[in-house]
Amino acid sequence: GRIFRILSIDSKKNIKLVREESDALFGQDEAENYNDTLMKAWLNDYKEENGGIYYNTLNNQDMYLTKSTICTDEIDDVENITCNDEDKSDYIALLSLNDYKLSGGAEGFLNNGETFWLLSRNTENKFWNVVEDGGLNVLEKTSSFNGVRPVLTLRYDTPVFGGKGTKTN
């Protein structure tokens, strides 16, 4: 099975989760923003080529998922990460710089030794990623591949049968 970690619980008691490890590797495509990337189409149920591949691996999506709130601020300075602009149009997204910061950054549980994409970009439309040591990097157009760690939000009324929210329980 897949292990998800709890990122947050919102005011409506919906639970925002992230995959413990990457589910796929993607190279940077020519999209100007996250909304136009192949990653977004792959994660969500879009009726286009390669759309919904990840979404369709989940059981009972309509019963258990609600749309995820993601931060879409353009960030140039990692010492000044904000979340003033939000989007709630998809069930599955990627981590934002804000998510990474709130989880403790390089010292937090999201630092798992993998290089992975963040959906955040800077004012030059360059995407951020997390590198193996947990540091942050702005990517130039590159042919390198990075992991995709899906973020999804469980509805408040999804049955929970146990556990304390830790990796071991």
Salt bridges, closest charged atoms under 4 A:
GLU20 OE1 - ARG5 NH1 2.97
GLU20 OE2 - LYS167 NZ 3.41
ASP23 OD2 - ARG19 NE 2.91
ASP45 OD1 - LYS47 NZ 3.35
GLU74 OE2 - ARG121 NH1 3.03
ASP90 OD2 - LYS40 NZ 2.80
ASP99 OD1 - LYS16 NZ 3.04
GLU124 OE1 - LYS126 NZ 3.15
GLU140 OE1 - LYS126 NZ 2.98
ASP157 OD2 - ARG155 NH2 2.68
